[in-house]
Amino acid sequence: MVDKPGIVITGGSGRMGQMLIRTVLDSDKTRLVGVVERSGHAWVGQDVGEAMGGAAIGVTVTDDALKAFSKAQAVIDFTAPQATLEFAALAAQTQTVHVIGTTGMSEEQIARLEPAARDAVIVRAGNMSLGVNLLVQLTKKVAAALDEDFDIEVIEAHHHHKVDAPSGTALMLGEAAAEGRGVKLSDVSDSGRDGITGARKRGDIGFSAIRGGDIVGEHDVLFAAAGERIVLRHMATDRAIFARGALKAALWGQGKAAGQYDMLDVLGL
C-alpha cells in the first residue's frame, strides 16, 4: 500500500465533487492526483484550485479518465449512473479502488458492476455516513421485532437540486426494513401516491420524498400502529460527512481483494 494513496475525484465541478476535493486536500492520509470532468466542460485544462476560485494546486482537470485512474490508488465517484458504469470499467482496467456514492442506479445498472468487481475493489453505498449506516442496522432490527400491525414509512428530505427520488439512502433503509421482515422490497414497495389510491396495503413499505431549499439530507423511518408510533431519524447538516465517509472507504479498500463491498464492511458493522 502506498503511504499516501493518490485519489481521483470524478465530476469535480459539482457540489459534492468540490466537497470531495477539499476533503482530500485537507487530509494528511491521502493526496489528490486527478480530477475528471466530461469532455467540453469549462474546467477541463484548468488547474482545479483556480477553477474552484482559489490558488493553483498543481492538479489539472482532465476528461481522460483512464489516464487519471492509472496514476491513482482510488477514485471517488458521485456522478450519474451511466457515467459510473463507464468509470467502473476503467477502474477495473487500472485495478483502482472505485468508491461509488452515485444514487439513482437501477437494479440492472447495479448488476452491470459485477464484471468490474472481478478485477477491482468496488465500495458502493447510497450513503457514506456512519450515522446513516447505524440507522440501517437499527431499522433492520426494529422491523424484525415488529409484525405487520406496524406500517413502515421511509420519509426523506433533500435540497431542490436533487434529481432522483426516493433517495439512495431511503432505498437502503427500505431494503433494511424488508430484510428485517424477510421479504423483498420490490414486492412491498409503495411510493408516488397521488389521487384516489385506496387504503394502504398491509405489509407495504412506503416512501415519501420532500424537496426544498438547501436541505442536506434528512431521513425518518416511521413504524406506525394503532395507538403508538416509533420514529428512527438521521439528520445531516453538512455534506462533508459523506465526503469523509467516502475517503474512509477509499483508504479501507487499499489491499482488499477484488469484489463488491459497502459501508457496513468499511465500518465493521
SERO-4910 file (N, C-alpha, C, O; in steps of 0.05 Angstrom, whole numbers):
BEGIN
 pado doro    nc1    nc2    nc3   cac1   cac2   cac3    cc1    cc2    cc3    oc1    oc2    oc3
  Met    A     17    -24      0      0      0      0     17     25      0     37     27     15
  Val    A     11     44    -17     25     69    -18     20     84      8     -2     83     18
  Asp    A     41     98     19     38    112     44     15    132     44     -1    132     62
  Lys    A     13    147     22     -9    166     19    -22    161     -8    -13    171    -28
  Pro    A    -43    145     -8    -56    137    -33    -65    161    -49    -75    181    -39
  Gly    A    -61    160    -76    -70    181    -94    -99    177   -100   -108    155   -106
  Ile    A   -114    199    -99   -143    198   -103   -151    215   -127   -140    237   -131
  Val    A   -169    204   -143   -181    219   -166   -210    224   -159   -224    206   -148
  Ile    A   -220    248   -164   -248    255   -160   -260    259   -187   -251    274   -204
  Thr    A   -282    245   -192   -297    248   -217   -319    269   -212   -329    273   -190
  Gly    A   -328    282   -234   -348    303   -231   -340    325   -212   -356    333   -195
  Gly    A   -315    334   -214   -304    352   -195   -317    379   -192   -315    392   -172
  Ser    A   -332    388   -212   -344    415   -212   -370    415   -196   -380    437   -189
  Gly    A   -382    392   -190   -407    391   -177   -405    398   -147   -383    400   -136
  Arg    A   -428    401   -134   -428    408   -105   -413    387    -89   -396    394    -72
  Met    A   -419    361    -94   -406    340    -79   -377    337    -88   -359    332    -72
  Gly    A   -372    340   -114   -345    338   -125   -326    358   -112   -304    350   -104
  Gln    A   -335    383   -109   -318    403    -97   -313    397    -67   -292    402    -56
  Met    A   -334    387    -54   -331    379    -26   -310    356    -23   -294    357     -5
  Leu    A   -312    337    -41   -293    315    -41   -264    325    -45   -245    316    -32
  Ile    A   -261    343    -64   -234    354    -70   -223    367    -45   -200    363    -38
  Arg    A   -239    384    -32   -230    398     -8   -223    378     15   -204    381     30
  Thr    A   -239    357     17   -234    337     38   -208    322     33   -193    317     52
  Val    A   -203    315      8   -177    301      2   -154    320      7   -133    312     18
  Leu    A   -156    345     -2   -134    364      2   -129    369     32   -106    374     40
  Asp    A   -150    368     48   -147    373     77   -136    349     92   -127    351    115
  Ser    A   -137    325     80   -129    301     93    -99    298     94    -85    305     75
  Asp    A    -88    288    116    -60    282    117    -54    253    110    -31    243    114
  Lys    A    -75    238    101    -71    210     95    -73    204     65    -67    181     56
  Thr    A    -81    224     49    -84    220     20    -73    244      5    -67    264     17
  Arg    A    -71    241    -21    -63    263    -38    -81    263    -63    -88    242    -73
  Leu    A    -87    287    -72   -104    290    -96    -86    288   -121    -67    304   -124
  Val    A    -91    268   -138    -75    265   -162    -90    269   -188    -78    269   -209
  Gly    A   -116    273   -186   -132    278   -210   -160    286   -205   -172    279   -185
  Val    A   -171    302   -224   -199    310   -224   -209    306   -252   -197    315   -271
  Val    A   -232    292   -255   -243    286   -281   -269    301   -285   -286    302   -267
  Glu    A   -272    312   -309   -297    324   -317   -303    315   -346   -286    305   -360
  Arg    A   -328    318   -354   -336    309   -380   -323    326   -402   -317    350   -397
  Ser    A   -320    315   -425   -308    329   -448   -325    354   -454   -349    353   -455
  Gly    A   -311    376   -459   -324    401   -465   -330    419   -441   -339    441   -445
  His    A   -327    408   -417   -333    424   -393   -312    446   -390   -289    443   -397
  Ala    A   -321    469   -380   -304    493   -378   -280    488   -360   -259    501   -363
  Trp    A   -282    469   -342   -259    464   -323   -236    449   -336   -214    450   -327
  Val    A   -242    433   -357   -222    416   -369   -198    433   -379   -202    453   -393
  Gly    A   -174    425   -371   -150    440   -378   -142    461   -357   -120    472   -359
  Gln    A   -159    467   -338   -153    486   -317   -141    472   -292   -147    449   -287
  Asp    A   -124    487   -277   -116    477   -251   -141    477   -233   -156    497   -233
  Val    A   -146    455   -219   -171    453   -204   -173    474   -182   -195    483   -175
  Gly    A   -151    481   -170   -151    502   -149   -162    528   -160   -178    541   -147
  Glu    A   -152    535   -184   -161    560   -196   -190    558   -205   -205    577   -203
  Ala    A   -198    535   -216   -225    531   -225   -245    534   -201   -268    542   -205
  Met    A   -236    527   -177   -253    529   -154   -251    557   -141   -262    562   -120
  Gly    A   -236    575   -154   -234    603   -144   -212    609   -125   -212    629   -112
  Gly    A   -192    591   -123   -170    595   -105   -143    594   -119   -142    600   -143
  Ala    A   -123    587   -105    -96    586   -116    -91    559   -130   -104    539   -124
  Ala    A    -72    559   -149    -65    535   -164    -54    514   -144    -39    521   -126
  Ile    A    -61    489   -149    -50    468   -132    -34    447   -148    -24    427   -136
  Gly    A    -32    451   -174    -16    433   -190    -30    408   -200    -18    389   -209
  Val    A    -57    408   -199    -73    386   -210    -91    397   -231   -108    414   -226
  Thr    A    -88    388   -256   -103    397   -278   -128    380   -283   -125    355   -284
  Val    A   -150    392   -287   -175    377   -292   -173    365   -320   -165    378   -339
  Thr    A   -181    339   -323   -178    325   -348   -204    312   -355   -221    307   -338
  Asp    A   -208    306   -381   -230    289   -390   -221    261   -397   -237    245   -408
  Asp    A   -196    255   -392   -184    229   -397   -184    212   -372   -164    212   -357
  Ala    A   -206    199   -366   -209    185   -340   -189    162   -338   -178    158   -316
  Leu    A   -185    147   -360   -166    125   -358   -138    133   -350   -125    121   -334
  Lys    A   -129    155   -362   -102    165   -355   -101    174   -326    -81    169   -313
  Ala    A   -122    187   -317   -123    197   -289   -123    173   -270   -109    173   -250
  Phe    A   -139    153   -276   -141    129   -258   -115    114   -257   -108    103   -236
  Ser    A   -100    114   -279    -75     99   -279    -54    110   -260    -35     96   -253
  Lys    A    -58    134   -251    -39    147   -232    -49    146   -203    -36    156   -185
  Ala    A    -72    133   -199    -85    134   -173    -88    107   -160    -87     86   -173
  Gln    A    -92    108   -134    -99     83   -119   -129     81   -114   -139     59   -108
  Ala    A   -143    103   -117   -172    102   -113   -185    125   -128   -173    146   -132
  Val    A   -210    120   -137   -227    141   -149   -252    143   -133   -265    123   -126
  Ile    A   -260    167   -127   -285    172   -113   -305    184   -132   -299    205   -145
  Asp    A   -328    172   -134   -346    177   -157   -375    182   -146   -389    163   -139
  Phe    A   -383    207   -147   -411    215   -140   -421    229   -165   -425    253   -165
  Thr    A   -426    214   -187   -435    226   -212   -463    217   -219   -482    222   -204
  Ala    A   -466    205   -242   -492    195   -252   -489    166   -260   -467    157   -266
  Pro    A   -511    151   -260   -509    122   -264   -494    113   -289   -476     96   -287
  Gln    A   -499    125   -312   -485    116   -336   -456    123   -335   -439    106   -343
  Ala    A   -449    146   -324   -421    154   -321   -407    135   -302   -384    127   -307
  Thr    A   -420    127   -281   -409    109   -261   -402     82   -273   -382     70   -267
  Leu    A   -420     72   -290   -415     47   -304   -390     48   -321   -373     30   -322
  Glu    A   -387     71   -335   -363     74   -352   -338     77   -335   -317     65   -342
  Phe    A   -340     91   -313   -317     94   -295   -310     67   -282   -286     61   -278
  Ala    A   -330     50   -277   -324     24   -265   -307      7   -283   -289     -7   -275
  Ala    A   -314      7   -309   -298     -8   -328   -270      1   -330   -251    -15   -332
  Leu    A   -266     28   -329   -239     39   -330   -223     33   -304   -199     27   -305
  Ala    A   -237     35   -281   -223     29   -256   -215     -1   -254   -195     -7   -243
  Ala    A   -231    -18   -267   -224    -46   -268   -199    -50   -285   -182    -67   -278
  Gln    A   -196    -35   -307   -172    -37   -323   -147    -30   -308   -127    -43   -310
  Thr    A   -149     -9   -292   -126      1   -277   -124    -11   -249   -105     -5   -234
  Gln    A   -144    -28   -241   -145    -40   -215   -144    -19   -193   -130    -22   -173
  Thr    A   -160      2   -197   -162     24   -178   -187     20   -161   -208     13   -171
  Val    A   -184     24   -135   -207     22   -117   -228     43   -126   -222     66   -130
  His    A   -253     34   -130   -274     51   -140   -295     54   -118   -310     36   -112
  Val    A   -296     78   -107   -316     85    -86   -339     99    -99   -336    120   -111
  Ile    A   -363     87    -98   -386     97   -112   -407    107    -93   -418     93    -76
  Gly    A   -412    133    -95   -433    146    -79   -456    154    -97   -475    167    -88
  Thr    A   -455    147   -122   -476    154   -142   -502    141   -134   -503    118   -127
  Thr    A   -524    157   -135   -550    147   -128   -567    146   -154   -559    156   -175
  Gly    A   -591    134   -151   -609    132   -174   -602    109   -193   -613    108   -215
  Met    A   -585     90   -185   -578     68   -203   -600     47   -201   -610     40   -180
  Ser    A   -608     36   -225   -628     15   -226   -615    -11   -218   -591    -14   -217
  Glu    A   -632    -31   -213   -622    -58   -206   -605    -69   -230   -585    -82   -226
  Glu    A   -614    -63   -254   -600    -72   -278   -572    -59   -279   -552    -72   -286
  Gln    A   -571    -34   -273   -545    -19   -274   -526    -30   -252   -502    -33   -256
  Ile    A   -538    -35   -228   -521    -45   -207   -510    -73   -214   -487    -79   -208
  Ala    A   -526    -89   -227   -517   -115   -236   -494   -113   -256   -477   -131   -257
  Arg    A   -494    -91   -272   -473    -88   -292   -446    -80   -279   -426    -78   -294
  Leu    A   -445    -75   -253   -420    -70   -240   -404    -96   -235   -380    -96   -229
  Glu    A   -418   -118   -236   -406   -144   -228   -380   -151   -244   -361   -159   -231
  Pro    A   -380   -147   -270   -355   -154   -285   -331   -137   -275   -309   -147   -273
  Ala    A   -335   -112   -269   -314    -94   -259   -304   -104   -232   -280   -102   -226
  Ala    A   -322   -114   -216   -315   -122   -189   -298   -148   -189   -287   -155   -168
  Arg    A   -296   -161   -211   -278   -184   -213   -249   -176   -213   -231   -192   -207
  Asp    A   -243   -151   -221   -216   -141   -224   -208   -119   -206   -185   -112   -203
  Ala    A   -228   -107   -192   -222    -84   -175   -240    -84   -151   -261    -97   -151
  Val    A   -232    -69   -131   -249    -65   -107   -269    -44   -113   -262    -22   -122
  Ile    A   -295    -50   -109   -316    -30   -111   -329    -28    -84   -339    -47    -72
  Val    A   -331     -3    -73   -345      2    -49   -369     20    -57   -365     43    -64
  Arg    A   -393     10    -56   -416     25    -64   -436     27    -41   -443      8    -28
  Ala    A   -446     52    -37   -466     56    -16   -483     80    -24   -474     99    -35
  Gly    A   -509     78    -17   -527    100    -21   -521    123     -2   -529    146     -7
  Asn    A   -507    118     19   -499    139     38   -473    130     52   -471    107     61
  Met    A   -455    148     54   -428    142     65   -425    149     95   -403    146    106
  Ser    A   -446    160    108   -442    169    135   -444    147    155   -459    127    151
  Leu    A   -430    149    177   -431    130    199   -459    128    211   -470    107    215
  Gly    A   -471    152    216   -497    153    228   -518    139    212   -535    124    223
  Val    A   -518    143    186   -538    131    169   -535    100    168   -555     86    169
  Asn    A   -510     91    168   -506     62    167   -514     49    193   -522     26    194
  Leu    A   -511     63    215   -521     54    241   -552     53    240   -565     34    250
  Leu    A   -564     73    228   -593     74    225   -603     51    208   -624     39    214
  Val    A   -589     43    188   -596     20    171   -598     -5    189   -617    -21    187
  Gln    A   -577     -9    206   -577    -32    223   -600    -32    243   -613    -52    249
  Leu    A   -606     -8    255   -628     -6    273   -655    -11    260   -672    -24    271
  Thr    A   -658     -1    235   -682     -6    220   -687    -35    216   -710    -45    219
  Lys    A   -667    -50    209   -669    -78    204   -678    -93    230   -696   -110    229
  Lys    A   -666    -85    252   -673    -98    278   -701    -92    287   -715   -109    296
  Val    A   -709    -66    284   -736    -59    293   -757    -72    275   -777    -82    284
  Ala    A   -752    -73    249   -771    -86    230   -774   -115    236   -796   -126    234
  Ala    A   -752   -128    244   -753   -156    251   -769   -161    277   -780   -183    280
  Ala    A   -768   -141    294   -782   -145    320   -811   -139    320   -826   -148    337
  Leu    A   -820   -124    300   -848   -116    298   -863   -130    275   -851   -135    254
  Asp    A   -888   -137    280   -903   -150    258   -917   -130    240   -912   -106    243
  Glu    A   -933   -140    222   -946   -122    202   -968   -105    213   -981    -90    198
  Asp    A   -973   -107    240   -991    -87    252   -978    -59    251   -992    -39    254
  Phe    A   -952    -59    248   -937    -34    246   -932    -28    216   -917    -42    203
  Asp    A   -944     -6    206   -938      3    179   -911     16    179   -903     29    199
  Ile    A   -896     13    157   -869     25    155   -869     46    133   -878     41    111
  Glu    A   -861     70    140   -857     92    121   -829    103    123   -819    108    145
  Val    A   -816    106    100   -790    120     99   -795    148     87   -803    150     65
  Ile    A   -789    168    103   -793    196     95   -766    210     92   -751    211    111
  Glu    A   -761    220     68   -735    233     64   -738    261     53   -758    267     39
  Ala    A   -720    279     60   -720    306     51   -692    314     41   -672    308     54
  His    A   -691    328     18   -666    337      6   -669    364     -7   -692    374    -10
  His    A   -647    376    -15   -647    402    -28   -661    400    -56   -665    379    -66
  His    A   -668    423    -66   -684    424    -91   -668    417   -116   -679    416   -137
  His    A   -641    413   -113   -625    405   -137   -625    375   -141   -618    366   -163
  Lys    A   -633    360   -121   -631    331   -123   -649    320   -146   -672    329   -148
  Val    A   -639    302   -162   -654    294   -186   -667    267   -184   -684    260   -201
  Asp    A   -661    251   -163   -673    224   -161   -689    222   -135   -683    235   -115
  Ala    A   -710    205   -136   -727    200   -113   -739    172   -116   -746    165   -139
  Pro    A   -742    157    -95   -732    163    -68   -701    164    -69   -688    153    -87
  Ser    A   -690    176    -48   -661    178    -47   -648    150    -43   -661    131    -35
  Gly    A   -622    149    -50   -608    124    -46   -609    115    -17   -611     91    -11
  Thr    A   -607    134      1   -609    127     30   -636    116     37   -638     96     52
  Ala    A   -657    129     27   -684    118     32   -687     90     23   -699     73     36
  Leu    A   -676     84     -1   -678     57    -11   -661     37      6   -670     15     10
  Met    A   -638     46     16   -623     30     35   -640     23     59   -640      0     68
  Leu    A   -653     43     70   -670     39     94   -694     21     87   -701      3    104
  Gly    A   -706     24     64   -727      6     56   -718    -22     53   -732    -41     61
  Glu    A   -694    -26     41   -683    -53     38   -678    -65     66   -683    -89     70
  Ala    A   -668    -49     85   -663    -59    111   -689    -68    125   -690    -89    138
  Ala    A   -710    -52    122   -736    -59    134   -747    -84    122   -757   -102    136
  Ala    A   -744    -86     95   -754   -110     81   -738   -135     90   -750   -156     95
  Glu    A   -712   -132     93   -696   -154    101   -703   -163    130   -705   -187    136
  Gly    A   -708   -143    147   -716   -149    174   -742   -165    175   -746   -183    192
  Arg    A   -760   -160    156   -786   -174    155   -785   -199    138   -804   -214    136
  Gly    A   -762   -204    125   -759   -228    109   -774   -227     83   -784   -248     73
  Val    A   -776   -203     71   -790   -200     45   -772   -185     26   -751   -174     34
  Lys    A   -779   -185      0   -765   -169    -20   -777   -141    -22   -802   -139    -24
  Leu    A   -760   -121    -22   -771    -94    -23   -788    -90    -49   -808    -76    -48
  Ser    A   -779   -101    -71   -793    -98    -96   -822   -108    -95   -839   -100   -110
  Asp    A   -827   -127    -76   -854   -138    -73   -872   -121    -56   -897   -124    -57
  Val    A   -861   -104    -39   -877    -89    -19   -873    -59    -20   -885    -45     -4
  Ser    A   -858    -49    -39   -852    -20    -41   -877     -5    -50   -892    -14    -68
  Asp    A   -882     18    -37   -905     35    -43   -896     64    -44   -890     76    -23
  Ser    A   -894     75    -67   -884    103    -70   -900    118    -91   -914    105   -107
  Gly    A   -898    144    -91   -911    160   -111   -941    161   -109   -955    161   -129
  Arg    A   -952    161    -85   -981    162    -82   -992    188    -91   -981    210    -86
  Asp    A  -1014    187   -106  -1027    211   -116  -1056    204   -123  -1061    184   -136
  Gly    A  -1075    221   -116  -1103    216   -123  -1116    195   -105  -1107    191    -83
  Ile    A  -1137    182   -115  -1151    162   -100  -1136    136   -103  -1140    121   -122
  Thr    A  -1120    130    -83  -1102    107    -84  -1113     83    -70  -1103     61    -73
  Gly    A  -1135     87    -55  -1145     65    -39  -1130     62    -13  -1110     76     -8
  Ala    A  -1139     45      4  -1127     41     31  -1099     29     28  -1093     15      9
  Arg    A  -1083     35     47  -1055     24     47  -1057     -6     50  -1073    -17     65
  Lys    A  -1040    -20     35  -1039    -49     36  -1022    -58     60  -1000    -48     64
  Arg    A  -1033    -77     75  -1018    -87     99   -991    -99     90   -990   -114     72
  Gly    A   -970    -91    105   -944   -102     99   -927    -86     80   -903    -91     77
  Asp    A   -940    -66     66   -924    -49     48   -904    -32     62   -908    -24     86
  Ile    A   -883    -24     49   -863     -5     59   -865     20     41   -859     19     17
  Gly    A   -874     42     53   -879     66     38   -856     85     37   -838     84     54
  Phe    A   -856    102     16   -835    122     13   -848    149      8   -866    151     -8
  Ser    A   -837    170     21   -846    197     15   -821    214     12   -802    212     27
  Ala    A   -821    231     -9   -797    248    -15   -805    277    -14   -825    286    -26
  Ile    A   -789    293      0   -792    322      2   -768    335    -11   -745    326     -7
  Arg    A   -772    356    -27   -750    370    -40   -754    400    -35   -775    411    -40
  Gly    A   -733    413    -24   -735    441    -19   -710    454     -8   -696    442      7
  Gly    A   -705    479    -16   -684    495     -5   -657    481     -6   -649    469    -27
  Asp    A   -642    483     16   -615    472     16   -612    448     36   -591    444     48
  Ile    A   -634    433     40   -634    411     59   -612    391     50   -613    381     28
  Val    A   -593    385     68   -571    367     61   -582    338     59   -575    324     40
  Gly    A   -597    330     79   -608    303     79   -621    296    106   -607    297    126
  Glu    A   -646    289    106   -660    281    130   -676    255    123   -689    254    103
  His    A   -674    236    141   -687    210    137   -701    201    162   -688    199    183
  Asp    A   -726    195    161   -742    183    182   -752    156    174   -760    152    151
  Val    A   -750    137    192   -764    111    188   -786    110    209   -781    108    233
  Leu    A   -811    110    199   -834    111    217   -847     83    218   -854     71    198
  Phe    A   -850     73    243   -864     48    248   -890     56    262   -889     65    285
  Ala    A   -913     54    248   -938     65    259   -959     43    262   -966     29    243
  Ala    A   -969     40    287   -990     21    293  -1013     36    307  -1010     60    313
  Ala    A  -1034     22    312  -1057     35    327  -1047     42    355  -1040     25    371
  Gly    A  -1048     68    360  -1042     78    387  -1013     84    393  -1007     94    415
  Glu    A   -995     78    375   -966     84    380   -950     86    354   -957     74    334
  Arg    A   -928    101    356   -910    104    334   -881    104    344   -875    114    365
  Ile    A   -864     92    328   -835     93    333   -822    107    309   -828    100    286
  Val    A   -805    126    315   -791    141    293   -761    139    297   -751    147    318
  Leu    A   -747    129    277   -718    129    277   -710    151    258   -720    153    236
  Arg    A   -691    168    266   -685    192    250   -655    197    248   -640    193    267
  His    A   -647    206    224   -620    216    220   -622    242    205   -637    244    185
  Met    A   -608    263    214   -607    289    201   -578    296    195   -562    297    213
  Ala    A   -573    302    170   -546    311    161   -548    342    158   -565    352    144
  Thr    A   -529    356    170   -528    385    167   -504    395    151   -502    419    145
  Asp    A   -487    376    144   -463    384    129   -455    360    111   -449    338    121
  Arg    A   -455    365     84   -448    342     66   -419    333     69   -412    313     56
  Ala    A   -403    347     85   -376    338     90   -376    310    102   -356    295     99
  Ile    A   -397    302    117   -397    276    129   -396    254    107   -385    233    111
  Phe    A   -409    259     84   -408    240     62   -381    238     50   -371    217     43
  Ala    A   -368    261     47   -341    262     36   -321    248     54   -304    233     45
  Arg    A   -323    252     80   -305    238     99   -310    208     98   -291    193    100
  Gly    A   -335    200     96   -341    171     95   -329    159     69   -319    137     70
  Ala    A   -332    174     47   -321    164     21   -291    161     23   -279    142     12
  Leu    A   -278    180     35   -249    179     38   -241    155     56   -221    142     50
  Lys    A   -256    151     76   -251    128     94   -253    102     78   -237     83     81
  Ala    A   -273    101     60   -277     77     43   -253     73     24   -244     51     19
  Ala    A   -244     96     13   -221     94     -6   -196     83      8   -181     68     -4
  Leu    A   -192     92     32   -169     82     47   -173     52     55   -154     36     54
  Trp    A   -197     46     64   -203     18     72   -199     -1     49   -190    -24     54
  Gly    A   -205      7     25   -204    -11      2   -176    -18     -7   -172    -37    -23
  Gln    A   -155     -4      3   -128    -10     -6   -120    -38      4   -121    -43     28
  Gly    A   -111    -54    -15   -101    -81     -8   -123   -102     -5   -117   -125      0
  Lys    A   -149    -94     -7   -170   -114     -5   -173   -130    -31   -164   -121    -53
  Ala    A   -184   -154    -29   -189   -170    -53   -210   -157    -70   -228   -144    -60
  Ala    A   -208   -161    -96   -228   -151   -115   -256   -161   -107   -258   -184    -98
  Gly    A   -275   -144   -110   -303   -152   -103   -319   -127    -96   -309   -105    -96
  Gln    A   -345   -132    -91   -363   -110    -83   -366   -109    -53   -371   -130    -40
  Tyr    A   -364    -85    -42   -367    -81    -13   -385    -57     -9   -393    -43    -28
  Asp    A   -393    -53     16   -409    -30     23   -399    -17     48   -378    -26     59
  Met    A   -412      4     58   -402     18     81   -404      2    107   -390      7    126
  Leu    A   -422    -18    107   -423    -35    131   -397    -51    133   -387    -56    155
  Asp    A   -385    -59    110   -359    -72    110   -337    -53    120   -321    -60    137
  Val    A   -338    -29    109   -318     -9    117   -319     -2    146   -298      0    159
  Leu    A   -343      0    157   -346      8    185   -346    -16    204   -348    -13    229
  Gly    A   -344    -41    193   -343    -64    210   -370    -70    224   -371    -81    246
  Leu    A   -392    -62    210   -419    -66    222   -432    -91    211   -455    -97    219
***
